[in-house]
Amino acid sequence: MTQVREARLSHLGSVTLGKMIQSTGADGSVDLPYVRAAHIQPMGRWHEATPKTMPFSPVEARDLDIRRDDVLVVEGGAGFGRAFRVAADMPGWGYQNSIVRIRPKAGRADGRFLAYALQSALDTGRIALETSVATIPHFTAEKVSAFRVPAPALRVQSAVADFLDRETAKIDALIAKQEALTRSVLEHRDAVILGLITGGKGAAKREASGVDWIGDMPEHWETRPLRHVLASVETGVWGSDPAVEGEGTPCARVADFDRERLQVTDPIPTLREVSVEDVRRRGLRRGDLLIERSGGTQANPVGFVVSFESDTEAVCSNFISRLRLQDGMNHRYWLYAFYAARLTRITEKWTKQTTGIQNLDFGGFSSEHFPCPPSSEQDEIVAEIDQLMSSTGAQLQRQRSLGQLLVERRAALITAAVTGRLDVTTYGKAG
């Protein structure tokens, strides 16, 4: 194994923190788009996040520009330590203070190698050891400057980077194929669910008059406003006091939603003081449906519904409403009906957004008509969708396991190459 010396990043490149976000600038400032943490994703990927702008003075625009071979590192938050190497100049762009820029010094560093070295350090946990984690972890400009990475000769760095560009591209292509297969499975599953909920299993059809998202449905079916199939609706419990470990009332939160299996099971105690009256009136029982009505984001919008599948005495948080169906309704049919409505984006019509937070107008949403087949057909549809969910769930798990193995293989290859444990000049050659 080749012994590779290490050097501080400040020796290999100039390290500069970005600009604090400002809504107004001094005279002569110009609004420019800026790179933020959302742009930089795992494995050195670039995400085309919605552009945002802020004012940069002429000096800031000059000093905080982005050029080919720069390495942009996420400073804090959930993505701290992620690194992205810029492949081409980005004229007219700056970057905010959630980003640290490393500009390689001529003759000392190849930006591609630095990005791979940082990916290795993140994957192996070295960056986590250097960050402040009292509240939110921060890989500050000072910590980045002092951070040590392998620093072989420049020609070796370039050879390693060439090798990793080639080999990771092959692995990335396999990962992309797995991701595409996963999307295909989910799209097929969703199409089948939507077809069964709105069209049943092959009976003669008629137009569902006045209900655009349903289209044609079996002749003998009816539609009902959502409010006419609900026995009760209760908002969740406000609770500011966290539970003491081992005590407290279990409270289902949005974070507990299993969005793939559409359920919540066995929420842990998270609230300390819940009144007996709240437990009596707002308590959950197996088969209740829980809808996220407030606090949604673009990634996880409001209107998502799961079933409560537990016999634990519990409540739900104030961001959730508990829906209890009338007698004779199959709760799993209505779970899938809600899911189908989301696929057609019907909940978006009743979603309001204030200061970046989404809220569902449940009163308006409950006026929407849903297909309501006879109970026996609800049971048949549920049986078919349950089987579909089980089979696709197993298939998705296999694909994700393979995808995780590829990610781990990629990370191990990068670490072996940048640390010198792998001779990139002989890798893959016979003899």
C-alpha positions as CSV (number, residue, x, y, z in Angstrom):
1,M,0.0,0.0,0.0
2,T,1.3,3.5,-0.9
3,Q,1.7,5.8,2.0
4,V,-0.1,9.1,1.1
5,R,0.8,12.2,3.0
6,E,-2.0,14.5,4.3
7,A,-2.3,18.3,4.2
8,R,-4.7,20.9,5.4
9,L,-7.3,22.0,2.9
10,S,-6.0,25.6,3.4
11,H,-2.7,24.4,2.0
12,L,-4.3,23.0,-1.1
13,G,-6.9,25.7,-1.8
14,S,-8.3,29.0,-0.7
15,V,-11.3,28.6,1.6
16,T,-14.1,31.2,1.5
17,L,-17.5,31.3,3.2
18,G,-20.5,32.6,1.2
19,K,-22.7,35.7,1.7
20,M,-25.4,35.9,4.4
21,I,-28.8,36.1,2.8
22,Q,-30.1,39.7,2.5
23,S,-33.2,41.1,1.0
24,T,-31.8,44.5,0.2
25,G,-28.3,45.7,-0.8
26,A,-26.3,48.9,-1.0
27,D,-26.4,51.2,-4.0
28,G,-24.8,49.5,-7.0
29,S,-25.8,46.0,-5.9
30,V,-27.1,43.6,-8.5
31,D,-29.5,40.7,-7.8
32,L,-27.7,37.4,-8.7
33,P,-28.7,33.8,-8.3
34,Y,-26.8,32.0,-5.6
35,V,-25.9,28.4,-4.8
36,R,-27.4,27.1,-1.5
37,A,-27.3,23.8,0.3
38,A,-30.3,22.4,-1.6
39,H,-28.3,22.4,-4.8
40,I,-25.7,19.9,-3.4
41,Q,-26.9,16.3,-3.0
42,P,-25.2,13.1,-1.8
43,M,-22.5,11.5,-3.9
44,G,-21.5,14.9,-5.4
45,R,-24.7,15.3,-7.3
46,W,-26.1,18.7,-8.4
47,H,-29.8,19.3,-7.9
48,E,-31.6,22.0,-10.1
49,A,-33.3,23.6,-7.2
50,T,-35.6,26.6,-7.8
51,P,-33.4,29.6,-8.4
52,K,-33.3,32.3,-5.7
53,T,-31.6,35.7,-6.0
54,M,-30.2,38.3,-3.6
55,P,-28.2,41.5,-4.0
56,F,-24.4,41.3,-4.4
57,S,-22.2,44.3,-4.4
58,P,-19.6,44.5,-7.2
59,V,-16.9,43.4,-4.7
60,E,-19.0,40.5,-3.4
61,A,-19.8,39.4,-7.0
62,R,-16.1,39.4,-7.7
63,D,-15.0,37.7,-4.5
64,L,-17.8,35.1,-4.3
65,D,-17.9,34.0,-7.9
66,I,-17.9,30.3,-9.0
67,R,-15.4,28.9,-11.4
68,R,-14.5,25.6,-13.0
69,D,-12.8,23.2,-10.5
70,D,-14.1,25.0,-7.4
71,V,-15.3,22.7,-4.7
72,L,-18.5,23.7,-3.0
73,V,-19.1,22.2,0.5
74,V,-22.3,22.4,2.5
75,E,-21.6,24.2,5.8
76,G,-24.4,23.1,8.1
77,G,-27.7,21.3,8.6
78,A,-28.7,17.8,7.5
79,G,-26.4,17.8,4.4
80,F,-23.3,19.2,6.2
81,G,-20.0,18.1,4.5
82,R,-21.5,17.3,1.1
83,A,-19.1,18.4,-1.6
84,F,-19.6,19.2,-5.3
85,R,-16.9,19.9,-7.8
86,V,-17.9,22.6,-10.4
87,A,-17.3,21.3,-13.9
88,A,-17.7,24.6,-15.8
89,D,-17.6,28.3,-14.9
90,M,-20.9,29.7,-13.5
91,P,-20.8,33.3,-14.6
92,G,-23.3,35.6,-12.8
93,W,-23.7,33.3,-9.8
94,G,-22.7,33.7,-6.2
95,Y,-23.2,31.5,-3.1
96,Q,-24.7,32.0,0.3
97,N,-23.2,31.3,3.7
98,S,-24.5,27.7,3.9
99,I,-21.8,27.0,1.4
100,V,-18.0,27.0,1.8
101,R,-16.0,27.4,-1.5
102,I,-12.6,25.7,-1.9
103,R,-10.6,27.1,-4.8
104,P,-7.7,24.8,-5.6
105,K,-4.3,26.4,-5.7
106,A,-2.4,26.1,-9.0
107,G,0.1,23.3,-8.9
108,R,-1.2,21.9,-5.6
109,A,-4.6,20.4,-6.0
110,D,-7.1,19.0,-8.6
111,G,-10.6,20.0,-7.6
112,R,-12.0,16.6,-8.6
113,F,-9.6,14.9,-6.2
114,L,-10.5,17.3,-3.4
115,A,-14.2,16.6,-3.9
116,Y,-13.6,12.8,-3.9
117,A,-11.4,13.1,-0.7
118,L,-14.2,15.0,1.0
119,Q,-16.8,12.5,-0.1
120,S,-14.6,9.8,1.4
121,A,-14.2,11.8,4.7
122,L,-18.0,12.2,4.9
123,D,-18.7,8.5,4.2
124,T,-16.2,7.3,6.7
125,G,-17.4,9.7,9.4
126,R,-14.3,11.8,9.7
127,I,-16.2,15.0,8.9
128,A,-18.8,14.2,11.5
129,L,-16.0,14.0,14.1
130,E,-15.0,17.6,13.3
131,T,-18.3,19.3,13.3
132,S,-20.1,21.0,16.1
133,V,-23.2,18.9,17.0
134,A,-24.6,20.7,20.1
135,T,-27.6,21.8,18.0
136,I,-27.1,21.8,14.3
137,P,-23.8,20.3,12.9
138,H,-21.6,22.9,11.2
139,F,-18.6,22.2,9.0
140,T,-17.5,25.8,9.2
141,A,-14.9,27.6,7.0
142,E,-12.4,27.4,9.8
143,K,-13.0,23.7,10.2
144,V,-12.8,23.2,6.5
145,S,-9.5,25.1,6.3
146,A,-8.0,23.0,9.1
147,F,-9.4,19.7,7.8
148,R,-6.7,17.3,6.6
149,V,-7.1,15.2,3.4
150,P,-4.7,12.9,1.5
151,A,-2.4,15.1,-0.7
152,P,-0.3,13.1,-3.1
153,A,1.5,14.8,-6.0
154,L,-0.7,16.7,-8.4
155,R,-0.1,14.2,-11.2
156,V,-1.2,11.4,-8.9
157,Q,-4.3,13.4,-7.8
158,S,-5.3,13.8,-11.5
159,A,-4.7,10.1,-12.2
160,V,-6.9,9.1,-9.2
161,A,-9.6,11.6,-10.3
162,D,-9.5,10.3,-13.9
163,F,-9.9,6.7,-12.5
164,L,-12.7,7.6,-10.2
165,D,-14.5,9.7,-12.8
166,R,-14.6,6.6,-15.0
167,E,-15.4,4.0,-12.4
168,T,-18.0,6.0,-10.4
169,A,-19.7,6.8,-13.7
170,K,-20.2,3.1,-14.3
171,I,-21.6,2.6,-10.8
172,D,-23.8,5.7,-11.0
173,A,-25.3,4.3,-14.2
174,L,-26.3,1.2,-12.3
175,I,-27.7,3.2,-9.5
176,A,-29.7,5.3,-11.9
177,K,-31.0,2.1,-13.5
178,Q,-32.2,0.9,-10.0
179,E,-33.8,4.3,-9.4
180,A,-35.6,4.1,-12.7
181,L,-36.8,0.6,-12.0
182,T,-38.1,1.8,-8.6
183,R,-40.0,4.7,-10.2
184,S,-41.4,2.3,-12.8
185,V,-42.7,-0.1,-10.0
186,L,-44.3,2.8,-8.1
187,E,-45.9,4.3,-11.2
188,H,-47.4,0.9,-12.1
189,R,-48.6,0.4,-8.6
190,D,-50.2,3.8,-8.5
191,A,-51.9,3.3,-11.9
192,V,-53.4,0.1,-10.7
193,I,-54.7,1.6,-7.4
194,L,-56.2,4.6,-9.3
195,G,-57.9,2.3,-11.8
196,L,-59.4,0.0,-9.1
197,I,-60.6,2.9,-6.9
198,T,-62.2,4.9,-9.8
199,G,-63.2,2.0,-12.1
200,G,-63.6,-1.1,-10.1
201,K,-63.0,-4.5,-11.7
202,G,-64.5,-4.4,-15.1
203,A,-68.2,-3.7,-14.7
204,A,-70.1,-1.6,-17.3
205,K,-69.2,2.1,-16.9
206,R,-70.9,5.4,-16.8
207,E,-69.6,8.9,-16.4
208,A,-69.3,10.1,-12.8
209,S,-71.1,13.4,-13.4
210,G,-69.5,16.4,-11.9
211,V,-66.5,14.6,-10.5
212,D,-63.6,15.2,-12.8
213,W,-61.0,13.1,-11.0
214,I,-63.0,9.9,-11.2
215,G,-64.0,9.9,-14.9
216,D,-66.0,6.8,-15.8
217,M,-67.1,4.4,-13.0
218,P,-69.3,1.3,-12.7
219,E,-72.9,2.0,-13.4
220,H,-74.1,0.6,-10.0
221,W,-71.7,2.7,-8.0
222,E,-72.5,6.0,-6.4
223,T,-70.5,9.0,-5.3
224,R,-70.7,10.6,-1.9
225,P,-69.2,13.8,-0.4
226,L,-66.5,12.8,1.9
227,R,-68.3,14.3,4.9
228,H,-71.1,11.8,4.3
229,V,-68.9,8.8,4.9
230,L,-67.2,10.2,8.1
231,A,-68.7,9.5,11.5
232,S,-66.4,12.0,13.2
233,V,-63.4,14.3,12.6
234,E,-61.1,15.3,15.5
235,T,-58.0,17.5,15.3
236,G,-55.0,16.3,17.2
237,V,-53.7,17.3,20.6
238,W,-51.5,20.4,21.3
239,G,-48.7,19.3,23.5
240,S,-45.6,21.4,24.4
241,D,-44.3,19.2,27.3
242,P,-42.1,16.3,26.0
243,A,-42.5,12.9,27.7
244,V,-40.1,11.7,30.3
245,E,-38.3,8.6,29.1
246,G,-40.5,5.6,29.8
247,E,-43.5,7.7,30.6
248,G,-46.1,9.8,28.8
249,T,-48.8,9.4,26.2
250,P,-48.0,7.9,22.8
251,C,-48.7,10.5,20.1
252,A,-48.7,9.8,16.4
253,R,-46.8,12.5,14.5
254,V,-46.4,13.2,10.8
255,A,-42.8,11.9,11.2
256,D,-44.3,8.5,12.1
257,F,-46.1,8.2,8.8
258,D,-44.9,5.1,6.9
259,R,-45.6,6.7,3.5
260,E,-44.9,3.6,1.5
261,R,-47.1,1.2,3.5
262,L,-49.6,4.0,4.3
263,Q,-49.8,3.3,8.0
264,V,-48.7,4.2,11.5
265,T,-47.8,1.5,14.0
266,D,-47.0,1.8,17.7
267,P,-46.1,5.5,18.2
268,I,-43.8,6.1,21.1
269,P,-44.6,8.2,24.1
270,T,-43.8,11.8,23.1
271,L,-46.3,13.9,25.2
272,R,-46.2,14.2,29.0
273,E,-49.5,15.7,29.9
274,V,-52.6,14.7,28.0
275,S,-55.9,15.1,29.7
276,V,-58.2,12.2,30.3
277,E,-60.9,14.1,28.3
278,D,-58.5,14.4,25.3
279,V,-57.7,10.7,25.4
280,R,-61.4,9.9,25.6
281,R,-62.5,12.3,22.8
282,R,-59.4,12.3,20.6
283,G,-57.9,8.9,21.3
284,L,-57.1,6.6,18.4
285,R,-58.2,3.1,17.7
286,R,-57.2,0.6,15.1
287,G,-58.7,1.5,11.7
288,D,-58.8,5.2,12.2
289,L,-57.5,7.3,9.3
290,L,-55.0,10.1,10.0
291,I,-54.7,13.0,7.6
292,E,-51.9,15.5,7.6
293,R,-53.7,18.8,7.6
294,S,-51.0,21.4,8.5
295,G,-47.3,21.9,8.3
296,G,-46.8,20.2,4.9
297,T,-43.9,21.0,2.6
298,Q,-43.2,20.7,-1.1
299,A,-41.6,17.3,-0.6
300,N,-44.3,16.0,1.8
301,P,-47.5,18.0,1.0
302,V,-50.6,18.1,3.2
303,G,-53.4,15.7,2.5
304,F,-51.5,12.5,3.0
305,V,-53.5,9.8,4.7
306,V,-52.4,6.8,6.7
307,S,-54.2,4.2,8.8
308,F,-53.6,3.7,12.5
309,E,-52.7,0.0,12.8
310,S,-52.1,-0.4,16.6
311,D,-54.0,-1.3,19.7
312,T,-51.9,1.2,21.8
313,E,-53.8,3.9,23.6
314,A,-52.6,7.0,21.8
315,V,-53.5,10.4,20.4
316,C,-52.2,12.3,17.4
317,S,-50.5,15.6,17.1
318,N,-52.2,18.9,16.3
319,F,-50.9,18.8,12.7
320,I,-53.1,15.8,12.1
321,S,-56.9,15.2,12.0
322,R,-58.3,11.8,13.0
323,L,-61.0,10.6,10.6
324,R,-63.4,7.9,11.8
325,L,-65.6,6.3,9.2
326,Q,-69.3,5.4,9.5
327,D,-70.2,1.8,10.2
328,G,-70.1,-0.5,7.2
329,M,-67.2,1.3,5.5
330,N,-64.0,-0.6,4.9
331,H,-61.3,1.7,6.3
332,R,-58.6,0.3,3.9
333,Y,-60.8,1.0,0.9
334,W,-61.0,4.6,2.0
335,L,-57.3,4.7,2.8
336,Y,-56.7,3.8,-0.9
337,A,-59.4,6.2,-2.0
338,F,-57.6,9.0,-0.3
339,Y,-54.3,7.9,-1.9
340,A,-56.0,7.8,-5.3
341,A,-57.3,11.3,-4.8
342,R,-53.8,12.5,-4.0
343,L,-52.5,10.9,-7.2
344,T,-55.0,13.1,-9.2
345,R,-53.8,16.1,-7.1
346,I,-57.3,16.8,-5.9
347,T,-55.9,17.8,-2.4
348,E,-53.9,20.6,-4.0
349,K,-57.1,22.4,-4.8
350,W,-57.8,22.7,-1.1
351,T,-54.2,23.5,0.0
352,K,-53.2,27.0,1.2
353,Q,-49.7,28.1,1.8
354,T,-48.6,30.7,4.3
355,T,-45.0,31.7,4.9
356,G,-43.8,28.4,3.4
357,I,-46.2,26.2,5.4
358,Q,-49.0,24.3,3.8
359,N,-52.5,23.9,5.4
360,L,-55.4,21.8,4.2
361,D,-58.8,23.4,4.0
362,F,-60.5,20.3,5.3
363,G,-64.0,21.8,5.2
364,G,-63.6,22.4,1.5
365,F,-61.9,19.1,0.9
366,S,-64.7,17.2,2.7
367,S,-67.1,18.5,0.1
368,E,-65.3,16.5,-2.6
369,H,-67.2,13.5,-4.0
370,F,-65.5,10.1,-3.7
371,P,-66.5,6.8,-5.4
372,C,-68.5,4.6,-3.0
373,P,-69.0,1.1,-4.2
374,P,-71.1,-1.5,-2.3
375,S,-69.4,-3.0,0.8
376,S,-68.7,-6.3,-0.9
377,E,-66.8,-4.6,-3.7
378,Q,-64.9,-2.4,-1.3
379,D,-63.7,-5.7,0.3
380,E,-62.7,-7.2,-3.1
381,I,-60.8,-4.0,-4.2
382,V,-59.0,-3.9,-0.9
383,A,-57.9,-7.6,-1.2
384,E,-56.5,-6.9,-4.6
385,I,-54.7,-3.7,-3.6
386,D,-53.3,-5.3,-0.4
387,Q,-51.8,-8.1,-2.5
388,L,-50.4,-5.5,-4.9
389,M,-48.9,-3.5,-2.0
390,S,-47.3,-6.6,-0.6
391,S,-45.7,-7.8,-3.9
392,T,-44.5,-4.4,-4.9
393,G,-43.2,-3.7,-1.4
394,A,-41.0,-6.9,-1.6
395,Q,-39.8,-5.9,-5.1
396,L,-38.9,-2.3,-3.9
397,Q,-37.0,-3.7,-1.0
398,R,-34.9,-5.9,-3.2
399,Q,-34.1,-3.0,-5.5
400,R,-33.2,-0.7,-2.7
401,S,-31.0,-3.3,-1.1
402,L,-29.1,-3.6,-4.4
403,G,-29.0,0.2,-4.7
404,Q,-27.5,0.4,-1.2
405,L,-24.9,-2.1,-2.1
406,L,-23.9,-0.1,-5.1
407,V,-23.7,3.1,-3.0
408,E,-21.5,1.3,-0.5
409,R,-19.3,-0.1,-3.3
410,R,-18.9,3.4,-4.7
411,A,-17.9,4.9,-1.3
412,A,-15.4,2.1,-0.6
413,L,-13.8,2.5,-4.1
414,I,-13.4,6.3,-3.5
415,T,-11.8,5.8,-0.1
416,A,-9.4,3.1,-1.4
417,A,-8.3,5.3,-4.3
418,V,-7.8,8.6,-2.5
419,T,-6.0,7.1,0.4
420,G,-3.6,5.1,-1.9
421,R,-4.8,1.7,-0.7
422,L,-5.8,1.0,-4.3
423,D,-3.3,1.3,-7.2
424,V,-5.4,2.9,-9.8
425,T,-2.8,2.2,-12.5
426,T,-3.3,-1.6,-12.2
427,Y,-6.9,-1.8,-11.1
428,G,-8.9,-4.2,-13.2
429,K,-5.9,-5.4,-15.2
430,A,-5.2,-9.1,-15.6
431,G,-1.9,-10.6,-14.3
